[in-house]
Amino acid sequence: MKIDFVDKPLDKFGADYPLDLYCSYTFDQILVALGKHTEEKRSSFREGVIYLVEKNLDVLFVVFHSRTPY
């Protein structure tokens, strides 16, 4: 198996996020990392843009459909 990317931490944004650039995450994993989902409460957010006031952060979710098989 060939690895064609090297992940990079998001440390340049001034916050400690458990996500890295160039990696694939599920929607739920991203929301947990951003603090929107917890073990006690699941956010009702499903799609589009979410603004996290406490982090001064806009997160845009986009789905790309490729016609070219990998």
PDB file of N, H, CA, C and O in Angstrom:
ATOM      1  N   MET A   1       0.844  -1.174   0.000  1.00  0.00           N
ATOM      2  CA  MET A   1       0.000   0.000   0.000  1.00  0.00           C
ATOM      3  C   MET A   1       0.887   1.233   0.000  1.00  0.00           C
ATOM      4  O   MET A   1       1.890   1.281   0.712  1.00  0.00           O
ATOM      5  N   LYS A   2       0.527   2.214  -0.783  1.00  0.00           N
ATOM      6  H   LYS A   2      -0.287   2.175  -1.362  1.00  0.00           H
ATOM      7  CA  LYS A   2       1.286   3.452  -0.891  1.00  0.00           C
ATOM      8  C   LYS A   2       0.543   4.580  -0.182  1.00  0.00           C
ATOM      9  O   LYS A   2      -0.657   4.762  -0.388  1.00  0.00           O
ATOM     10  N   ILE A   3       1.244   5.327   0.640  1.00  0.00           N
ATOM     11  H   ILE A   3       2.219   5.180   0.808  1.00  0.00           H
ATOM     12  CA  ILE A   3       0.669   6.506   1.286  1.00  0.00           C
ATOM     13  C   ILE A   3       1.047   7.708   0.437  1.00  0.00           C
ATOM     14  O   ILE A   3       2.231   7.996   0.260  1.00  0.00           O
ATOM     15  N   ASP A   4       0.042   8.417  -0.092  1.00  0.00           N
ATOM     16  H   ASP A   4      -0.920   8.183   0.052  1.00  0.00           H
ATOM     17  CA  ASP A   4       0.322   9.528  -0.998  1.00  0.00           C
ATOM     18  C   ASP A   4       0.087  10.897  -0.360  1.00  0.00           C
ATOM     19  O   ASP A   4      -0.103  11.883  -1.071  1.00  0.00           O
ATOM     20  N   PHE A   5       0.098  10.966   0.968  1.00  0.00           N
ATOM     21  H   PHE A   5       0.252  10.164   1.545  1.00  0.00           H
ATOM     22  CA  PHE A   5      -0.037  12.241   1.652  1.00  0.00           C
ATOM     23  C   PHE A   5       0.650  12.168   3.001  1.00  0.00           C
ATOM     24  O   PHE A   5       0.897  11.086   3.533  1.00  0.00           O
ATOM     25  N   VAL A   6       0.949  13.316   3.536  1.00  0.00           N
ATOM     26  H   VAL A   6       0.748  14.196   3.104  1.00  0.00           H
ATOM     27  CA  VAL A   6       1.481  13.408   4.892  1.00  0.00           C
ATOM     28  C   VAL A   6       0.576  14.355   5.646  1.00  0.00           C
ATOM     29  O   VAL A   6       0.435  15.519   5.270  1.00  0.00           O
ATOM     30  N   ASP A   7      -0.036  13.865   6.707  1.00  0.00           N
ATOM     31  H   ASP A   7       0.079  12.920   7.012  1.00  0.00           H
ATOM     32  CA  ASP A   7      -0.942  14.708   7.473  1.00  0.00           C
ATOM     33  C   ASP A   7      -0.156  15.777   8.222  1.00  0.00           C
ATOM     34  O   ASP A   7       1.011  15.591   8.568  1.00  0.00           O
ATOM     35  N   LYS A   8      -0.829  16.903   8.464  1.00  0.00           N
ATOM     36  H   LYS A   8      -1.777  17.053   8.183  1.00  0.00           H
ATOM     37  CA  LYS A   8      -0.219  18.016   9.176  1.00  0.00           C
ATOM     38  C   LYS A   8      -1.180  18.471  10.266  1.00  0.00           C
ATOM     39  O   LYS A   8      -2.388  18.532  10.038  1.00  0.00           O
ATOM     40  N   PRO A   9      -0.658  18.791  11.450  1.00  0.00           N
ATOM     41  CA  PRO A   9      -1.529  19.247  12.536  1.00  0.00           C
ATOM     42  C   PRO A   9      -2.100  20.634  12.256  1.00  0.00           C
ATOM     43  O   PRO A   9      -1.533  21.406  11.483  1.00  0.00           O
ATOM     44  N   LEU A  10      -3.222  20.938  12.889  1.00  0.00           N
ATOM     45  H   LEU A  10      -3.682  20.311  13.517  1.00  0.00           H
ATOM     46  CA  LEU A  10      -3.881  22.237  12.732  1.00  0.00           C
ATOM     47  C   LEU A  10      -3.378  23.257  13.746  1.00  0.00           C
ATOM     48  O   LEU A  10      -4.112  24.182  14.094  1.00  0.00           O
ATOM     49  N   ASP A  11      -2.164  23.114  14.221  1.00  0.00           N
ATOM     50  H   ASP A  11      -1.569  22.362  13.938  1.00  0.00           H
ATOM     51  CA  ASP A  11      -1.652  23.982  15.278  1.00  0.00           C
ATOM     52  C   ASP A  11      -1.482  25.434  14.873  1.00  0.00           C
ATOM     53  O   ASP A  11      -1.399  26.295  15.749  1.00  0.00           O
ATOM     54  N   LYS A  12      -1.428  25.743  13.593  1.00  0.00           N
ATOM     55  H   LYS A  12      -1.496  25.044  12.882  1.00  0.00           H
ATOM     56  CA  LYS A  12      -1.235  27.138  13.179  1.00  0.00           C
ATOM     57  C   LYS A  12      -2.486  27.995  13.367  1.00  0.00           C
ATOM     58  O   LYS A  12      -2.426  29.213  13.193  1.00  0.00           O
ATOM     59  N   PHE A  13      -3.613  27.385  13.718  1.00  0.00           N
ATOM     60  H   PHE A  13      -3.662  26.396  13.860  1.00  0.00           H
ATOM     61  CA  PHE A  13      -4.851  28.129  13.925  1.00  0.00           C
ATOM     62  C   PHE A  13      -5.007  28.602  15.368  1.00  0.00           C
ATOM     63  O   PHE A  13      -6.032  29.188  15.718  1.00  0.00           O
ATOM     64  N   GLY A  14      -4.019  28.359  16.194  1.00  0.00           N
ATOM     65  H   GLY A  14      -3.187  27.883  15.910  1.00  0.00           H
ATOM     66  CA  GLY A  14      -4.041  28.858  17.567  1.00  0.00           C
ATOM     67  C   GLY A  14      -4.925  28.077  18.516  1.00  0.00           C
ATOM     68  O   GLY A  14      -5.201  28.543  19.622  1.00  0.00           O
ATOM     69  N   ALA A  15      -5.368  26.918  18.116  1.00  0.00           N
ATOM     70  H   ALA A  15      -5.144  26.540  17.218  1.00  0.00           H
ATOM     71  CA  ALA A  15      -6.196  26.082  18.986  1.00  0.00           C
ATOM     72  C   ALA A  15      -5.699  24.644  18.876  1.00  0.00           C
ATOM     73  O   ALA A  15      -5.056  24.264  17.898  1.00  0.00           O
ATOM     74  N   ASP A  16      -6.005  23.875  19.876  1.00  0.00           N
ATOM     75  H   ASP A  16      -6.527  24.183  20.670  1.00  0.00           H
ATOM     76  CA  ASP A  16      -5.588  22.480  19.887  1.00  0.00           C
ATOM     77  C   ASP A  16      -6.748  21.609  19.433  1.00  0.00           C
ATOM     78  O   ASP A  16      -7.604  21.242  20.238  1.00  0.00           O
ATOM     79  N   TYR A  17      -6.781  21.276  18.139  1.00  0.00           N
ATOM     80  H   TYR A  17      -6.086  21.574  17.485  1.00  0.00           H
ATOM     81  CA  TYR A  17      -7.832  20.425  17.586  1.00  0.00           C
ATOM     82  C   TYR A  17      -7.277  19.025  17.347  1.00  0.00           C
ATOM     83  O   TYR A  17      -6.149  18.887  16.874  1.00  0.00           O
ATOM     84  N   PRO A  18      -8.041  17.993  17.662  1.00  0.00           N
ATOM     85  CA  PRO A  18      -7.575  16.624  17.423  1.00  0.00           C
ATOM     86  C   PRO A  18      -7.808  16.183  15.983  1.00  0.00           C
ATOM     87  O   PRO A  18      -8.112  15.016  15.736  1.00  0.00           O
ATOM     88  N   LEU A  19      -7.670  17.093  15.042  1.00  0.00           N
ATOM     89  H   LEU A  19      -7.423  18.041  15.243  1.00  0.00           H
ATOM     90  CA  LEU A  19      -7.826  16.805  13.614  1.00  0.00           C
ATOM     91  C   LEU A  19      -6.545  17.229  12.896  1.00  0.00           C
ATOM     92  O   LEU A  19      -5.863  18.155  13.334  1.00  0.00           O
ATOM     93  N   ASP A  20      -6.225  16.563  11.814  1.00  0.00           N
ATOM     94  H   ASP A  20      -6.779  15.810  11.458  1.00  0.00           H
ATOM     95  CA  ASP A  20      -5.067  16.916  10.997  1.00  0.00           C
ATOM     96  C   ASP A  20      -5.517  17.244   9.580  1.00  0.00           C
ATOM     97  O   ASP A  20      -6.558  16.774   9.120  1.00  0.00           O
ATOM     98  N   LEU A  21      -4.720  18.057   8.895  1.00  0.00           N
ATOM     99  H   LEU A  21      -3.874  18.439   9.269  1.00  0.00           H
ATOM    100  CA  LEU A  21      -4.995  18.365   7.493  1.00  0.00           C
ATOM    101  C   LEU A  21      -4.733  17.134   6.632  1.00  0.00           C
ATOM    102  O   LEU A  21      -3.895  16.297   6.969  1.00  0.00           O
ATOM    103  N   TYR A  22      -5.447  17.033   5.530  1.00  0.00           N
ATOM    104  H   TYR A  22      -6.127  17.713   5.256  1.00  0.00           H
ATOM    105  CA  TYR A  22      -5.281  15.976   4.521  1.00  0.00           C
ATOM    106  C   TYR A  22      -5.746  14.608   4.986  1.00  0.00           C
ATOM    107  O   TYR A  22      -5.359  13.600   4.396  1.00  0.00           O
ATOM    108  N   CYS A  23      -6.562  14.546   6.022  1.00  0.00           N
ATOM    109  H   CYS A  23      -6.876  15.365   6.502  1.00  0.00           H
ATOM    110  CA  CYS A  23      -7.080  13.274   6.517  1.00  0.00           C
ATOM    111  C   CYS A  23      -8.584  13.196   6.279  1.00  0.00           C
ATOM    112  O   CYS A  23      -9.247  14.213   6.076  1.00  0.00           O
ATOM    113  N   SER A  24      -9.099  12.000   6.305  1.00  0.00           N
ATOM    114  H   SER A  24      -8.560  11.173   6.469  1.00  0.00           H
ATOM    115  CA  SER A  24     -10.537  11.781   6.157  1.00  0.00           C
ATOM    116  C   SER A  24     -11.149  11.506   7.515  1.00  0.00           C
ATOM    117  O   SER A  24     -10.635  10.703   8.293  1.00  0.00           O
ATOM    118  N   TYR A  25     -12.256  12.182   7.791  1.00  0.00           N
ATOM    119  H   TYR A  25     -12.675  12.835   7.159  1.00  0.00           H
ATOM    120  CA  TYR A  25     -12.974  12.001   9.049  1.00  0.00           C
ATOM    121  C   TYR A  25     -14.451  11.861   8.751  1.00  0.00           C
ATOM    122  O   TYR A  25     -14.940  12.389   7.752  1.00  0.00           O
ATOM    123  N   THR A  26     -15.160  11.156   9.607  1.00  0.00           N
ATOM    124  H   THR A  26     -14.762  10.727  10.418  1.00  0.00           H
ATOM    125  CA  THR A  26     -16.610  11.102   9.469  1.00  0.00           C
ATOM    126  C   THR A  26     -17.178  12.419   9.996  1.00  0.00           C
ATOM    127  O   THR A  26     -16.513  13.159  10.720  1.00  0.00           O
ATOM    128  N   PHE A  27     -18.396  12.681   9.621  1.00  0.00           N
ATOM    129  H   PHE A  27     -18.936  12.079   9.033  1.00  0.00           H
ATOM    130  CA  PHE A  27     -19.098  13.883  10.069  1.00  0.00           C
ATOM    131  C   PHE A  27     -19.145  13.922  11.597  1.00  0.00           C
ATOM    132  O   PHE A  27     -18.877  14.958  12.206  1.00  0.00           O
ATOM    133  N   ASP A  28     -19.484  12.798  12.205  1.00  0.00           N
ATOM    134  H   ASP A  28     -19.702  11.957  11.710  1.00  0.00           H
ATOM    135  CA  ASP A  28     -19.561  12.732  13.669  1.00  0.00           C
ATOM    136  C   ASP A  28     -18.204  12.957  14.329  1.00  0.00           C
ATOM    137  O   ASP A  28     -18.125  13.622  15.362  1.00  0.00           O
ATOM    138  N   GLN A  29     -17.146  12.417  13.753  1.00  0.00           N
ATOM    139  H   GLN A  29     -17.210  11.877  12.914  1.00  0.00           H
ATOM    140  CA  GLN A  29     -15.810  12.628  14.307  1.00  0.00           C
ATOM    141  C   GLN A  29     -15.439  14.116  14.309  1.00  0.00           C
ATOM    142  O   GLN A  29     -14.836  14.604  15.265  1.00  0.00           O
ATOM    143  N   ILE A  30     -15.793  14.824  13.257  1.00  0.00           N
ATOM    144  H   ILE A  30     -16.283  14.427  12.480  1.00  0.00           H
ATOM    145  CA  ILE A  30     -15.499  16.257  13.175  1.00  0.00           C
ATOM    146  C   ILE A  30     -16.289  17.018  14.227  1.00  0.00           C
ATOM    147  O   ILE A  30     -15.740  17.890  14.901  1.00  0.00           O
ATOM    148  N   LEU A  31     -17.566  16.702  14.378  1.00  0.00           N
ATOM    149  H   LEU A  31     -18.012  15.994  13.830  1.00  0.00           H
ATOM    150  CA  LEU A  31     -18.394  17.405  15.364  1.00  0.00           C
ATOM    151  C   LEU A  31     -17.941  17.121  16.793  1.00  0.00           C
ATOM    152  O   LEU A  31     -18.036  17.998  17.651  1.00  0.00           O
ATOM    153  N   VAL A  32     -17.454  15.922  17.062  1.00  0.00           N
ATOM    154  H   VAL A  32     -17.377  15.209  16.365  1.00  0.00           H
ATOM    155  CA  VAL A  32     -16.906  15.623  18.390  1.00  0.00           C
ATOM    156  C   VAL A  32     -15.629  16.428  18.605  1.00  0.00           C
ATOM    157  O   VAL A  32     -15.439  17.008  19.674  1.00  0.00           O
ATOM    158  N   ALA A  33     -14.760  16.471  17.611  1.00  0.00           N
ATOM    159  H   ALA A  33     -14.915  16.000  16.743  1.00  0.00           H
ATOM    160  CA  ALA A  33     -13.500  17.212  17.726  1.00  0.00           C
ATOM    161  C   ALA A  33     -13.734  18.697  17.950  1.00  0.00           C
ATOM    162  O   ALA A  33     -12.946  19.350  18.634  1.00  0.00           O
ATOM    163  N   LEU A  34     -14.809  19.241  17.383  1.00  0.00           N
ATOM    164  H   LEU A  34     -15.449  18.711  16.827  1.00  0.00           H
ATOM    165  CA  LEU A  34     -15.120  20.658  17.532  1.00  0.00           C
ATOM    166  C   LEU A  34     -15.967  20.950  18.770  1.00  0.00           C
ATOM    167  O   LEU A  34     -16.269  22.107  19.063  1.00  0.00           O
ATOM    168  N   GLY A  35     -16.346  19.900  19.490  1.00  0.00           N
ATOM    169  H   GLY A  35     -16.100  18.960  19.252  1.00  0.00           H
ATOM    170  CA  GLY A  35     -17.106  20.075  20.724  1.00  0.00           C
ATOM    171  C   GLY A  35     -18.611  20.203  20.538  1.00  0.00           C
ATOM    172  O   GLY A  35     -19.309  20.580  21.479  1.00  0.00           O
ATOM    173  N   LYS A  36     -19.131  19.901  19.351  1.00  0.00           N
ATOM    174  H   LYS A  36     -18.564  19.595  18.586  1.00  0.00           H
ATOM    175  CA  LYS A  36     -20.579  19.973  19.118  1.00  0.00           C
ATOM    176  C   LYS A  36     -21.292  18.698  19.547  1.00  0.00           C
ATOM    177  O   LYS A  36     -22.459  18.758  19.937  1.00  0.00           O
ATOM    178  N   HIS A  37     -20.641  17.566  19.489  1.00  0.00           N
ATOM    179  H   HIS A  37     -19.693  17.517  19.173  1.00  0.00           H
ATOM    180  CA  HIS A  37     -21.178  16.300  19.990  1.00  0.00           C
ATOM    181  C   HIS A  37     -20.420  15.943  21.255  1.00  0.00           C
ATOM    182  O   HIS A  37     -19.203  16.111  21.321  1.00  0.00           O
ATOM    183  N   THR A  38     -21.132  15.452  22.259  1.00  0.00           N
ATOM    184  H   THR A  38     -22.121  15.316  22.205  1.00  0.00           H
ATOM    185  CA  THR A  38     -20.499  14.916  23.464  1.00  0.00           C
ATOM    186  C   THR A  38     -21.146  13.572  23.772  1.00  0.00           C
ATOM    187  O   THR A  38     -22.091  13.162  23.098  1.00  0.00           O
ATOM    188  N   GLU A  39     -20.640  12.899  24.777  1.00  0.00           N
ATOM    189  H   GLU A  39     -19.872  13.233  25.324  1.00  0.00           H
ATOM    190  CA  GLU A  39     -21.253  11.634  25.182  1.00  0.00           C
ATOM    191  C   GLU A  39     -22.659  11.853  25.720  1.00  0.00           C
ATOM    192  O   GLU A  39     -23.515  10.977  25.604  1.00  0.00           O
ATOM    193  N   GLU A  40     -22.898  13.023  26.309  1.00  0.00           N
ATOM    194  H   GLU A  40     -22.202  13.735  26.403  1.00  0.00           H
ATOM    195  CA  GLU A  40     -24.204  13.322  26.890  1.00  0.00           C
ATOM    196  C   GLU A  40     -25.191  13.910  25.883  1.00  0.00           C
ATOM    197  O   GLU A  40     -26.400  13.719  26.020  1.00  0.00           O
ATOM    198  N   LYS A  41     -24.688  14.625  24.874  1.00  0.00           N
ATOM    199  H   LYS A  41     -23.707  14.780  24.763  1.00  0.00           H
ATOM    200  CA  LYS A  41     -25.583  15.341  23.954  1.00  0.00           C
ATOM    201  C   LYS A  41     -25.055  15.292  22.527  1.00  0.00           C
ATOM    202  O   LYS A  41     -23.875  15.529  22.268  1.00  0.00           O
ATOM    203  N   ARG A  42     -25.965  14.976  21.609  1.00  0.00           N
ATOM    204  H   ARG A  42     -26.923  14.784  21.819  1.00  0.00           H
ATOM    205  CA  ARG A  42     -25.618  14.979  20.191  1.00  0.00           C
ATOM    206  C   ARG A  42     -26.263  16.195  19.546  1.00  0.00           C
ATOM    207  O   ARG A  42     -27.458  16.435  19.722  1.00  0.00           O
ATOM    208  N   SER A  43     -25.479  16.960  18.803  1.00  0.00           N
ATOM    209  H   SER A  43     -24.509  16.764  18.660  1.00  0.00           H
ATOM    210  CA  SER A  43     -25.966  18.158  18.129  1.00  0.00           C
ATOM    211  C   SER A  43     -26.974  17.791  17.046  1.00  0.00           C
ATOM    212  O   SER A  43     -26.895  16.710  16.462  1.00  0.00           O
ATOM    213  N   SER A  44     -27.917  18.683  16.780  1.00  0.00           N
ATOM    214  H   SER A  44     -27.981  19.561  17.255  1.00  0.00           H
ATOM    215  CA  SER A  44     -28.894  18.436  15.719  1.00  0.00           C
ATOM    216  C   SER A  44     -28.387  18.935  14.370  1.00  0.00           C
ATOM    217  O   SER A  44     -29.087  18.821  13.364  1.00  0.00           O
ATOM    218  N   PHE A  45     -27.186  19.482  14.341  1.00  0.00           N
ATOM    219  H   PHE A  45     -26.617  19.575  15.158  1.00  0.00           H
ATOM    220  CA  PHE A  45     -26.611  19.981  13.083  1.00  0.00           C
ATOM    221  C   PHE A  45     -26.371  18.826  12.122  1.00  0.00           C
ATOM    222  O   PHE A  45     -25.879  17.771  12.522  1.00  0.00           O
ATOM    223  N   ARG A  46     -26.727  19.030  10.827  1.00  0.00           N
ATOM    224  H   ARG A  46     -27.127  19.888  10.503  1.00  0.00           H
ATOM    225  CA  ARG A  46     -26.598  17.951   9.860  1.00  0.00           C
ATOM    226  C   ARG A  46     -25.818  18.313   8.610  1.00  0.00           C
ATOM    227  O   ARG A  46     -25.156  17.448   8.037  1.00  0.00           O
ATOM    228  N   GLU A  47     -25.873  19.563   8.167  1.00  0.00           N
ATOM    229  H   GLU A  47     -26.411  20.266   8.632  1.00  0.00           H
ATOM    230  CA  GLU A  47     -25.257  19.891   6.875  1.00  0.00           C
ATOM    231  C   GLU A  47     -25.037  21.392   6.752  1.00  0.00           C
ATOM    232  O   GLU A  47     -25.608  22.177   7.509  1.00  0.00           O
ATOM    233  N   GLY A  48     -24.194  21.788   5.780  1.00  0.00           N
ATOM    234  H   GLY A  48     -23.731  21.150   5.166  1.00  0.00           H
ATOM    235  CA  GLY A  48     -23.997  23.199   5.487  1.00  0.00           C
ATOM    236  C   GLY A  48     -22.861  23.827   6.265  1.00  0.00           C
ATOM    237  O   GLY A  48     -21.762  23.279   6.346  1.00  0.00           O
ATOM    238  N   VAL A  49     -23.145  24.994   6.839  1.00  0.00           N
ATOM    239  H   VAL A  49     -24.038  25.440   6.774  1.00  0.00           H
ATOM    240  CA  VAL A  49     -22.137  25.771   7.562  1.00  0.00           C
ATOM    241  C   VAL A  49     -22.529  25.845   9.028  1.00  0.00           C
ATOM    242  O   VAL A  49     -23.700  26.024   9.363  1.00  0.00           O
ATOM    243  N   ILE A  50     -21.557  25.710   9.878  1.00  0.00           N
ATOM    244  H   ILE A  50     -20.606  25.565   9.606  1.00  0.00           H
ATOM    245  CA  ILE A  50     -21.795  25.871  11.306  1.00  0.00           C
ATOM    246  C   ILE A  50     -20.814  26.923  11.823  1.00  0.00           C
ATOM    247  O   ILE A  50     -19.624  26.871  11.514  1.00  0.00           O
ATOM    248  N   TYR A  51     -21.310  27.868  12.603  1.00  0.00           N
ATOM    249  H   TYR A  51     -22.277  27.910  12.854  1.00  0.00           H
ATOM    250  CA  TYR A  51     -20.466  28.893  13.207  1.00  0.00           C
ATOM    251  C   TYR A  51     -20.333  28.595  14.683  1.00  0.00           C
ATOM    252  O   TYR A  51     -21.332  28.501  15.396  1.00  0.00           O
ATOM    253  N   LEU A  52     -19.115  28.448  15.139  1.00  0.00           N
ATOM    254  H   LEU A  52     -18.304  28.525  14.559  1.00  0.00           H
ATOM    255  CA  LEU A  52     -18.836  28.173  16.539  1.00  0.00           C
ATOM    256  C   LEU A  52     -18.400  29.470  17.202  1.00  0.00           C
ATOM    257  O   LEU A  52     -17.240  29.870  17.107  1.00  0.00           O
ATOM    258  N   VAL A  53     -19.333  30.117  17.868  1.00  0.00           N
ATOM    259  H   VAL A  53     -20.275  29.792  17.946  1.00  0.00           H
ATOM    260  CA  VAL A  53     -19.102  31.432  18.463  1.00  0.00           C
ATOM    261  C   VAL A  53     -17.922  31.399  19.428  1.00  0.00           C
ATOM    262  O   VAL A  53     -17.048  32.264  19.384  1.00  0.00           O
ATOM    263  N   GLU A  54     -17.905  30.389  20.303  1.00  0.00           N
ATOM    264  H   GLU A  54     -18.615  29.686  20.339  1.00  0.00           H
ATOM    265  CA  GLU A  54     -16.872  30.313  21.330  1.00  0.00           C
ATOM    266  C   GLU A  54     -15.463  30.128  20.767  1.00  0.00           C
ATOM    267  O   GLU A  54     -14.477  30.422  21.441  1.00  0.00           O
ATOM    268  N   LYS A  55     -15.374  29.635  19.516  1.00  0.00           N
ATOM    269  H   LYS A  55     -16.176  29.396  18.969  1.00  0.00           H
ATOM    270  CA  LYS A  55     -14.075  29.426  18.875  1.00  0.00           C
ATOM    271  C   LYS A  55     -13.816  30.449  17.761  1.00  0.00           C
ATOM    272  O   LYS A  55     -12.742  30.456  17.159  1.00  0.00           O
ATOM    273  N   ASN A  56     -14.818  31.323  17.486  1.00  0.00           N
ATOM    274  H   ASN A  56     -15.690  31.317  17.975  1.00  0.00           H
ATOM    275  CA  ASN A  56     -14.732  32.280  16.384  1.00  0.00           C
ATOM    276  C   ASN A  56     -14.344  31.548  15.094  1.00  0.00           C
ATOM    277  O   ASN A  56     -13.396  31.925  14.406  1.00  0.00           O
ATOM    278  N   LEU A  57     -15.105  30.492  14.790  1.00  0.00           N
ATOM    279  H   LEU A  57     -15.876  30.186  15.349  1.00  0.00           H
ATOM    280  CA  LEU A  57     -14.752  29.580  13.715  1.00  0.00           C
ATOM    281  C   LEU A  57     -15.974  29.232  12.877  1.00  0.00           C
ATOM    282  O   LEU A  57     -17.012  28.847  13.415  1.00  0.00           O
ATOM    283  N   ASP A  58     -15.851  29.367  11.555  1.00  0.00           N
ATOM    284  H   ASP A  58     -15.008  29.679  11.117  1.00  0.00           H
ATOM    285  CA  ASP A  58     -16.856  28.892  10.604  1.00  0.00           C
ATOM    286  C   ASP A  58     -16.372  27.569  10.035  1.00  0.00           C
ATOM    287  O   ASP A  58     -15.218  27.456   9.622  1.00  0.00           O
ATOM    288  N   VAL A  59     -17.241  26.571  10.009  1.00  0.00           N
ATOM    289  H   VAL A  59     -18.178  26.663  10.345  1.00  0.00           H
ATOM    290  CA  VAL A  59     -16.900  25.274   9.435  1.00  0.00           C
ATOM    291  C   VAL A  59     -17.886  25.007   8.304  1.00  0.00           C
ATOM    292  O   VAL A  59     -19.100  25.016   8.508  1.00  0.00           O
ATOM    293  N   LEU A  60     -17.352  24.770   7.116  1.00  0.00           N
ATOM    294  H   LEU A  60     -16.366  24.762   6.951  1.00  0.00           H
ATOM    295  CA  LEU A  60     -18.166  24.522   5.926  1.00  0.00           C
ATOM    296  C   LEU A  60     -18.013  23.060   5.528  1.00  0.00           C
ATOM    297  O   LEU A  60     -16.902  22.579   5.306  1.00  0.00           O
ATOM    298  N   PHE A  61     -19.131  22.366   5.441  1.00  0.00           N
ATOM    299  H   PHE A  61     -20.033  22.757   5.621  1.00  0.00           H
ATOM    300  CA  PHE A  61     -19.126  20.962   5.038  1.00  0.00           C
ATOM    301  C   PHE A  61     -19.530  20.865   3.574  1.00  0.00           C
ATOM    302  O   PHE A  61     -20.595  21.340   3.178  1.00  0.00           O
ATOM    303  N   VAL A  62     -18.665  20.244   2.774  1.00  0.00           N
ATOM    304  H   VAL A  62     -17.800  19.858   3.095  1.00  0.00           H
ATOM    305  CA  VAL A  62     -18.895  20.091   1.340  1.00  0.00           C
ATOM    306  C   VAL A  62     -18.686  18.628   0.987  1.00  0.00           C
ATOM    307  O   VAL A  62     -17.745  17.995   1.464  1.00  0.00           O
ATOM    308  N   VAL A  63     -19.572  18.092   0.145  1.00  0.00           N
ATOM    309  H   VAL A  63     -20.337  18.607  -0.243  1.00  0.00           H
ATOM    310  CA  VAL A  63     -19.432  16.723  -0.327  1.00  0.00           C
ATOM    311  C   VAL A  63     -19.112  16.770  -1.808  1.00  0.00           C
ATOM    312  O   VAL A  63     -19.861  17.352  -2.592  1.00  0.00           O
ATOM    313  N   PHE A  64     -18.004  16.162  -2.191  1.00  0.00           N
ATOM    314  H   PHE A  64     -17.395  15.689  -1.553  1.00  0.00           H
ATOM    315  CA  PHE A  64     -17.627  16.081  -3.592  1.00  0.00           C
ATOM    316  C   PHE A  64     -17.929  14.681  -4.099  1.00  0.00           C
ATOM    317  O   PHE A  64     -17.597  13.687  -3.452  1.00  0.00           O
ATOM    318  N   HIS A  65     -18.552  14.615  -5.247  1.00  0.00           N
ATOM    319  H   HIS A  65     -18.821  15.422  -5.772  1.00  0.00           H
ATOM    320  CA  HIS A  65     -18.813  13.331  -5.888  1.00  0.00           C
ATOM    321  C   HIS A  65     -17.912  13.220  -7.100  1.00  0.00           C
ATOM    322  O   HIS A  65     -17.957  14.063  -7.997  1.00  0.00           O
ATOM    323  N   SER A  66     -17.111  12.202  -7.128  1.00  0.00           N
ATOM    324  H   SER A  66     -17.075  11.517  -6.400  1.00  0.00           H
ATOM    325  CA  SER A  66     -16.190  11.997  -8.228  1.00  0.00           C
ATOM    326  C   SER A  66     -16.725  10.919  -9.155  1.00  0.00           C
ATOM    327  O   SER A  66     -17.239   9.898  -8.699  1.00  0.00           O
ATOM    328  N   ARG A  67     -16.607  11.144 -10.443  1.00  0.00           N
ATOM    329  H   ARG A  67     -16.189  11.974 -10.814  1.00  0.00           H
ATOM    330  CA  ARG A  67     -17.016  10.119 -11.409  1.00  0.00           C
ATOM    331  C   ARG A  67     -15.868   9.204 -11.756  1.00  0.00           C
ATOM    332  O   ARG A  67     -16.040   8.185 -12.424  1.00  0.00           O
ATOM    333  N   THR A  68     -14.691   9.585 -11.291  1.00  0.00           N
ATOM    334  H   THR A  68     -14.551  10.413 -10.749  1.00  0.00           H
ATOM    335  CA  THR A  68     -13.507   8.767 -11.569  1.00  0.00           C
ATOM    336  C   THR A  68     -13.281   7.812 -10.418  1.00  0.00           C
ATOM    337  O   THR A  68     -13.137   8.248  -9.276  1.00  0.00           O
ATOM    338  N   PRO A  69     -13.247   6.520 -10.690  1.00  0.00           N
ATOM    339  CA  PRO A  69     -12.995   5.566  -9.599  1.00  0.00           C
ATOM    340  C   PRO A  69     -11.542   5.675  -9.146  1.00  0.00           C
ATOM    341  O   PRO A  69     -10.656   6.023  -9.926  1.00  0.00           O
ATOM    342  N   TYR A  70     -11.319   5.372  -7.874  1.00  0.00           N
ATOM    343  H   TYR A  70     -12.039   5.089  -7.241  1.00  0.00           H
ATOM    344  CA  TYR A  70      -9.962   5.427  -7.329  1.00  0.00           C
ATOM    345  C   TYR A  70      -9.148   4.256  -7.774  1.00  0.00           C
ATOM    346  O   TYR A  70      -7.978   4.142  -7.407  1.00  0.00           O
TER     347      TYR A  70
END
